[in-house]
């Protein structure tokens, strides 16, 4: 017997239950009485998306002034959430930028660029040479390495943040459907949006918010041209460290110039041990070889690349003391734009569809502000922060067919 199609009506349908979608649901549910439905293809949290994991970095060290200012406003929102809900979402443990100081920007900025912005913004920091770095932390820096330590940065307890946004959104009346995979969107003659799911259900919405991360272009392709985005598999995992050194590891980011002959992109990062029960540090690589990048999740490879795993292992053992065995490696899909800035805007030509994409692996730290801004878009309210650098119409994210035309 054929299944009967079920129809659901809503003021707003949010597609994607990662941190951006949940934060949008939370802020929308506070603004006014709306019927809001959130659709997530898997579970919440979803181990296959880019929001997964227990911790995320937040920092004030940026080469880009816009991101520095965006972070300042986001930190205010994070702290408001902590006060309002009597919880801890942030851990201030400082952040070390260290490595080579060539004056060229990477996807994470640069040491000279971050120093210029911090000096301009009056953000206090310490400048360190290689000898001082080695004295302070269990590391073996090269003689020409320098460092910047910014004490007010830290980490976001990401799993707690996801749970907070989800639970509060549901308390405020948001209907969350997990295991409900969106397969297509269709804008009707009347201007509403029909959202069809794998199960055959159809959700009819006045407004849609697309926060589908690396699945964004797959969904856009069902009714319009996809944006110019790439999906990068980014390697991260956990390593055990010596018990005697467990409390000495900082939160760090290492900048080294790319070594094309060895496929080494030179950018690595790590977190401190953050629980007394374990001596694990989270570490990762912040680049992806071109041959591993894709345009769609249908070709995304989940199995971590062995060459990248070896590069990460070699880097850790050559640069840090006390590194023991690896206890797990993962590939997470990061949606990248050419300029590494996000897209947060109404979809050009479709005023009833708002979207956030191109998180580029650094969106989590801005989540409360991003959710607030998306809610303002849906409600047609003036944005509380300048969104022009995040336009969906900027040249580097326009559909390739549009650019070539």
CORBEL-V439457 format. One record per residue. N is the residue number from 0. BURIAL is I if it has 9 or more other C-alpha atoms within 8 Angstrom, else O. Layout:
N | BURIAL
N | BURIAL
//
This chain:
0 | O
1 | O
2 | O
3 | O
4 | O
5 | O
6 | O
7 | O
8 | O
9 | I
10 | I
11 | I
12 | I
13 | I
14 | I
15 | I
16 | I
17 | I
18 | I
19 | I
20 | I
21 | I
22 | I
23 | I
24 | I
25 | I
26 | I
27 | I
28 | I
29 | O
30 | O
31 | O
32 | O
33 | O
34 | I
35 | I
36 | I
37 | I
38 | I
39 | I
40 | I
41 | I
42 | O
43 | O
44 | I
45 | I
46 | O
47 | O
48 | I
49 | I
50 | I
51 | I
52 | O
53 | O
54 | I
55 | I
56 | O
57 | I
58 | I
59 | I
60 | I
61 | I
62 | I
63 | I
64 | O
65 | O
66 | O
67 | I
68 | O
69 | I
70 | I
71 | I
72 | I
73 | I
74 | I
75 | O
76 | I
77 | I
78 | O
79 | O
80 | I
81 | I
82 | O
83 | O
84 | O
85 | O
86 | O
87 | O
88 | I
89 | I
90 | I
91 | I
92 | I
93 | I
94 | I
95 | I
96 | I
97 | I
98 | I
99 | I
100 | I
101 | O
102 | O
103 | O
104 | I
105 | O
106 | O
107 | O
108 | I
109 | I
110 | I
111 | I
112 | I
113 | I
114 | I
115 | I
116 | I
117 | I
118 | I
119 | O
120 | O
121 | O
122 | O
123 | O
124 | I
125 | O
126 | O
127 | I
128 | I
129 | I
130 | O
131 | O
132 | I
133 | I
134 | O
135 | O
136 | I
137 | I
138 | I
139 | I
140 | I
141 | O
142 | O
143 | O
144 | I
145 | I
146 | I
147 | I
148 | I
149 | I
150 | I
151 | I
152 | I
153 | I
154 | I
155 | I
156 | I
157 | I
158 | I
159 | O
160 | I
161 | I
162 | O
163 | O
164 | I
165 | I
166 | O
167 | I
168 | I
169 | I
170 | O
171 | I
172 | I
173 | I
174 | O
175 | I
176 | I
177 | I
178 | I
179 | I
180 | I
181 | I
182 | I
183 | I
184 | I
185 | I
186 | O
187 | O
188 | O
189 | O
190 | O
191 | I
192 | I
193 | I
194 | I
195 | I
196 | I
197 | I
198 | O
199 | O
200 | I
201 | I
202 | I
203 | I
204 | I
205 | I
206 | I
207 | I
208 | I
209 | I
210 | I
211 | I
212 | I
213 | I
214 | I
215 | I
216 | I
217 | I
218 | I
219 | I
220 | I
221 | I
222 | I
223 | O
224 | O
225 | I
226 | I
227 | I
228 | I
229 | I
230 | I
231 | I
232 | I
233 | I
234 | I
235 | I
236 | I
237 | I
238 | I
239 | I
240 | I
241 | I
242 | O
243 | O
244 | I
245 | I
246 | O
247 | O
248 | I
249 | I
250 | I
251 | I
252 | I
253 | I
254 | I
255 | I
256 | I
257 | O
258 | I
259 | O
260 | O
261 | O
262 | O
263 | I
264 | I
265 | I
266 | I
267 | I
268 | I
269 | I
270 | I
271 | I
272 | I
273 | O
274 | O
275 | O
276 | O
277 | O
278 | I
279 | I
280 | I
281 | I
282 | I
283 | I
284 | I
285 | I
286 | O
287 | I
288 | O
289 | O
290 | O
291 | O
292 | I
293 | I
294 | I
295 | I
296 | I
297 | O
298 | O
299 | I
300 | O
301 | O
302 | O
303 | I
304 | O
305 | O
306 | O
307 | I
308 | I
309 | O
310 | I
311 | I
312 | O
313 | O
314 | O
315 | I
316 | I
317 | O
318 | I
319 | I
320 | O
321 | O
322 | I
323 | O
324 | O
325 | I
326 | O
327 | O
328 | I
329 | I
330 | I
331 | I
332 | I
333 | I
334 | I
335 | I
336 | I
337 | O
338 | O
339 | I
340 | I
341 | I
342 | I
343 | I
344 | I
345 | I
346 | I
347 | O
348 | O
349 | O
350 | O
351 | I
352 | I
353 | I
354 | I
355 | I
356 | I
357 | I
358 | I
359 | I
360 | I
361 | O
362 | I
363 | I
364 | I
365 | I
366 | I
367 | I
368 | I
369 | I
370 | I
371 | I
372 | I
373 | I
374 | I
375 | I
376 | I
377 | I
378 | O
379 | O
380 | O
381 | O
382 | I
383 | O
384 | O
385 | O
386 | I
387 | O
388 | O
389 | I
390 | I
391 | I
392 | O
393 | O
394 | O
395 | O
396 | I
397 | I
398 | I
399 | O
400 | O
401 | O
402 | O
403 | O
404 | O
//
